[in-house]
Amino acid sequence: MFECSERFLFEKWIAPATYEDFRDKDVLECGCGGGQHTAFVAPYARSVTAVDLNTTDIARKRNQELSNVTFIGADISTMDLGQQYDLVFCLGVIHHTDDPDATFRNIFRHCKPNGRIIIWTYSAEGNAMVRFGVEPLRKLFLRGLTRQTLLVIAKIVTLALYPIIYTIYQIPALRFLPYFDYFVNFRRMSFERNLLNVFDKLNAPQTHFTTRQKCSEWFNPINFVPESISIVHYLGVSYTLSGIKRTNEVAGQEQHQKWTGAPKEAPIWQRSSE
């Protein structure tokens, strides 16, 4: 049941891409966690390089029968793997890194020209309750607690959500309530998957909520084929982002000047800090 829930989410998070976009590709997974997503794409890919800072041992054990997967323990914001990949994806991780802009620059650097990048990240829009309620309380009261204690708290919170989500949040007239659409997914998932979502919000060292403007800075028509760019506000609480990296960034500059009549500066995230 857990894997079914995970697969359903994975397919939503990579859209409009599908499993076929992974077929016979050299794939880089940035932030593989326990290796659930690795297992989904490995049967299609030519090779998968799965990177995570802390959990590669868990992911390796889960996927020990897959011969085309390599696990690397590294920080996705600073790693230098010495090669580029046909498809690079990062689901639910970039918003927990110290500097999401730096992380995106590194993801972009590891993607081949004409390769695809897929990102799923928490959105700033639609997450006011978490940003200004849960996050301050978490930082004030939960920092310093052990993972085991946080897991107990997450179980209590998850259990407490069920009566509300299966009653009040099923009344169509109350669709104006925050997270109404998001909780439709909650009802489709197993308790274990919902628990993982709650635990993730309580345990993450930091969370950066991505704005729509930031999505457009990352996936801009200078660096990505304009027709390939997809920015979707998924269920009002996250963004699914996808695009094909241009084969010639100079051509992107020229195209922008043709559209606007003025040269285009590089997006803020892409400029050198020097």
C-alpha positions as CSV (number, residue, x, y, z in Angstrom):
1,M,0.0,0.0,0.0
2,F,2.9,2.4,0.8
3,E,4.5,1.8,-2.5
4,C,1.2,2.3,-4.4
5,S,0.8,5.7,-2.6
6,E,4.3,6.6,-3.4
7,R,4.0,5.7,-7.0
8,F,0.8,7.7,-7.4
9,L,2.5,10.8,-6.0
10,F,5.6,10.3,-8.0
11,E,3.6,10.2,-11.2
12,K,1.9,13.5,-10.3
13,W,5.1,15.2,-9.3
14,I,7.0,14.4,-12.5
15,A,4.1,15.4,-14.8
16,P,3.9,16.3,-17.7
17,A,6.9,13.9,-17.9
18,T,6.1,10.1,-17.7
19,Y,8.1,7.0,-17.2
20,E,8.8,6.9,-20.9
21,D,10.9,10.1,-20.5
22,F,13.3,8.0,-18.4
23,R,13.6,5.2,-20.9
24,D,17.2,4.4,-22.0
25,K,18.4,7.6,-20.3
26,D,21.3,8.3,-17.9
27,V,19.4,9.6,-15.0
28,L,20.6,11.6,-11.9
29,E,18.3,11.6,-8.9
30,C,19.2,14.5,-6.5
31,G,18.0,13.5,-3.0
32,C,17.1,9.9,-3.3
33,G,15.9,9.5,0.3
34,G,15.1,5.9,1.0
35,G,15.2,5.0,-2.7
36,Q,11.5,4.7,-3.4
37,H,11.7,6.8,-6.5
38,T,14.9,5.1,-7.6
39,A,13.0,1.9,-7.8
40,F,10.3,3.4,-10.0
41,V,12.7,4.8,-12.7
42,A,15.5,2.2,-12.7
43,P,13.5,-0.4,-14.8
44,Y,13.2,2.3,-17.6
45,A,16.6,4.0,-17.4
46,R,19.9,3.0,-18.9
47,S,21.5,4.0,-15.6
48,V,20.5,5.8,-12.4
49,T,22.9,7.8,-10.2
50,A,21.1,8.4,-6.9
51,V,22.6,11.0,-4.6
52,D,21.7,11.8,-1.0
53,L,23.6,13.3,2.0
54,N,22.4,10.8,4.7
55,T,20.3,7.9,3.4
56,T,22.2,6.1,0.7
57,D,22.7,3.0,2.8
58,I,18.9,2.7,3.2
59,A,18.3,3.3,-0.5
60,R,21.0,0.9,-1.5
61,K,19.5,-1.9,0.6
62,R,16.1,-1.2,-0.8
63,N,17.4,-1.4,-4.4
64,Q,20.1,-4.0,-4.0
65,E,18.7,-6.2,-6.8
66,L,19.0,-3.3,-9.4
67,S,22.2,-3.6,-11.3
68,N,22.0,-0.2,-13.1
69,V,21.9,2.0,-10.0
70,T,24.8,3.7,-8.3
71,F,24.4,5.4,-4.9
72,I,26.6,8.3,-3.9
73,G,26.7,10.0,-0.5
74,A,27.0,13.8,-1.3
75,D,25.4,17.2,-0.8
76,I,23.4,17.9,-4.0
77,S,24.1,21.6,-3.7
78,T,27.9,21.2,-3.9
79,M,28.5,17.7,-5.5
80,D,30.7,17.5,-8.6
81,L,30.1,14.2,-10.3
82,G,32.3,14.9,-13.3
83,Q,29.6,14.3,-15.9
84,Q,26.2,15.4,-17.2
85,Y,23.0,13.4,-17.4
86,D,20.1,13.1,-19.9
87,L,17.5,13.6,-17.1
88,V,18.0,15.2,-13.7
89,F,15.2,15.1,-11.1
90,C,14.8,16.4,-7.6
91,L,11.6,15.7,-5.7
92,G,10.8,17.2,-2.4
93,V,14.4,18.0,-1.5
94,I,15.5,21.4,-3.0
95,H,13.3,23.3,-0.5
96,H,15.2,21.7,2.4
97,T,18.7,22.7,1.2
98,D,20.6,25.6,2.7
99,D,20.5,27.6,-0.5
100,P,17.9,26.5,-3.1
101,D,19.3,28.8,-5.7
102,A,22.8,27.3,-5.4
103,T,21.2,23.8,-5.4
104,F,19.4,24.6,-8.6
105,R,22.5,25.9,-10.3
106,N,24.3,22.7,-9.5
107,I,21.3,20.6,-10.7
108,F,21.4,22.7,-14.0
109,R,25.1,22.2,-14.3
110,H,24.7,18.4,-14.2
111,C,22.1,18.3,-16.9
112,K,23.2,17.7,-20.5
113,P,22.2,20.3,-23.2
114,N,18.8,19.1,-24.5
115,G,18.3,17.1,-21.3
116,R,15.3,17.4,-19.0
117,I,15.2,18.8,-15.4
118,I,12.2,17.9,-13.1
119,I,11.7,19.6,-9.7
120,W,9.0,19.3,-7.1
121,T,9.0,21.8,-4.3
122,Y,6.8,23.4,-1.7
123,S,5.1,26.6,-2.8
124,A,5.1,29.8,-0.9
125,E,1.6,30.5,-2.2
126,G,-1.1,28.5,-0.5
127,N,1.1,27.5,2.5
128,A,0.5,30.4,4.9
129,M,-0.7,28.1,7.7
130,V,2.6,26.1,7.5
131,R,4.8,29.1,6.9
132,F,3.5,31.3,9.6
133,G,2.0,28.7,12.0
134,V,3.7,25.3,11.9
135,E,7.2,26.6,11.0
136,P,7.6,29.1,13.9
137,L,6.2,26.6,16.4
138,R,8.5,23.9,15.1
139,K,11.5,26.2,15.4
140,L,10.5,27.3,18.9
141,F,9.5,24.0,20.5
142,L,10.8,21.1,18.4
143,R,14.4,21.9,17.7
144,G,16.7,19.7,19.6
145,L,14.3,16.8,20.0
146,T,15.4,13.4,19.0
147,R,14.0,11.8,15.8
148,Q,12.2,9.2,17.9
149,T,10.4,11.9,19.9
150,L,9.5,13.7,16.7
151,L,8.2,10.5,15.2
152,V,5.9,10.1,18.2
153,I,4.6,13.6,17.9
154,A,4.2,13.1,14.1
155,K,2.1,10.0,14.8
156,I,-0.2,11.9,17.2
157,V,-0.6,14.8,14.7
158,T,-1.3,12.4,11.9
159,L,-3.9,10.5,13.9
160,A,-5.6,13.7,15.0
161,L,-5.9,14.9,11.3
162,Y,-8.0,11.8,10.3
163,P,-11.3,12.7,11.9
164,I,-11.2,16.2,10.5
165,I,-10.1,15.3,7.0
166,Y,-12.7,12.5,6.7
167,T,-15.6,14.7,8.0
168,I,-15.3,18.5,7.6
169,Y,-13.0,18.3,4.6
170,Q,-15.4,16.2,2.7
171,I,-18.2,18.8,2.7
172,P,-18.2,20.6,-0.8
173,A,-19.5,23.8,0.7
174,L,-16.3,24.1,2.8
175,R,-14.0,24.0,-0.2
176,F,-12.7,27.5,0.9
177,L,-10.8,25.9,3.8
178,P,-7.0,25.8,3.5
179,Y,-5.6,22.6,2.1
180,F,-9.0,21.3,0.9
181,D,-7.7,20.0,-2.4
182,Y,-4.5,18.7,-0.8
183,F,-6.4,16.6,1.7
184,V,-8.0,14.8,-1.2
185,N,-4.6,13.1,-1.7
186,F,-4.4,12.5,2.1
187,R,-7.5,10.3,1.8
188,R,-5.9,8.3,-1.0
189,M,-2.7,7.5,0.8
190,S,-1.8,5.1,3.5
191,F,-1.3,6.0,7.1
192,E,2.4,5.4,6.7
193,R,2.7,7.8,3.8
194,N,0.7,10.5,5.6
195,L,2.9,10.0,8.7
196,L,6.0,10.5,6.5
197,N,4.6,13.8,5.2
198,V,4.0,15.1,8.7
199,F,7.3,13.9,10.0
200,D,9.1,15.6,7.1
201,K,7.6,18.9,8.1
202,L,8.6,18.5,11.7
203,N,12.0,17.1,11.2
204,A,13.5,19.1,8.3
205,P,16.4,21.4,9.5
206,Q,15.0,24.2,7.3
207,T,12.3,24.7,4.8
208,H,12.3,27.3,2.0
209,F,9.0,27.9,0.3
210,T,9.3,28.5,-3.4
211,T,7.5,31.5,-5.0
212,R,5.9,31.5,-8.5
213,Q,8.4,34.2,-9.4
214,K,11.3,32.0,-8.3
215,C,10.0,29.1,-10.4
216,S,10.1,31.4,-13.4
217,E,13.6,32.5,-12.6
218,W,14.8,28.9,-12.5
219,F,12.9,27.7,-15.6
220,N,13.4,30.7,-17.9
221,P,13.3,30.8,-21.7
222,I,17.0,31.8,-21.8
223,N,18.2,28.5,-20.4
224,F,15.2,26.2,-21.3
225,V,13.3,25.6,-24.5
226,P,10.3,27.9,-24.0
227,E,7.8,25.3,-25.2
228,S,9.1,22.7,-22.8
229,I,8.7,24.8,-19.6
230,S,6.0,23.6,-17.3
231,I,5.2,25.3,-14.0
232,V,2.1,23.8,-12.3
233,H,0.8,24.9,-8.9
234,Y,-0.1,21.4,-7.7
235,L,-3.1,21.2,-5.4
236,G,-2.3,24.8,-4.4
237,V,0.6,23.9,-2.0
238,S,3.5,22.9,-4.2
239,Y,5.0,23.4,-7.7
240,T,5.9,20.7,-10.3
241,L,8.5,22.1,-12.6
242,S,9.9,20.8,-15.8
243,G,11.9,21.9,-18.8
244,I,14.4,20.9,-21.5
245,K,17.8,22.6,-21.2
246,R,18.7,24.6,-24.2
247,T,21.5,23.3,-26.4
248,N,22.8,26.9,-26.9
249,E,22.3,29.5,-24.1
250,V,23.6,32.2,-26.4
251,A,20.7,31.5,-28.7
252,G,18.4,32.0,-25.7
253,Q,19.9,35.5,-25.2
254,E,19.3,36.3,-28.9
255,Q,15.8,35.1,-28.8
256,H,15.0,37.2,-25.7
257,Q,16.4,40.3,-27.4
258,K,14.2,39.5,-30.5
259,W,11.1,39.2,-28.2
260,T,11.8,42.3,-26.1
261,G,14.2,44.5,-28.0
262,A,16.6,44.5,-25.1
263,P,19.4,42.2,-23.9
264,K,18.5,39.9,-21.0
265,E,20.5,39.8,-17.8
266,A,21.0,36.4,-16.3
267,P,18.5,35.6,-13.6
268,I,19.6,36.5,-10.1
269,W,20.1,32.9,-9.1
270,Q,22.5,32.4,-12.0
271,R,24.8,35.4,-11.5
272,S,28.2,34.9,-9.9
273,S,28.5,36.1,-6.3
274,E,31.9,37.5,-7.0
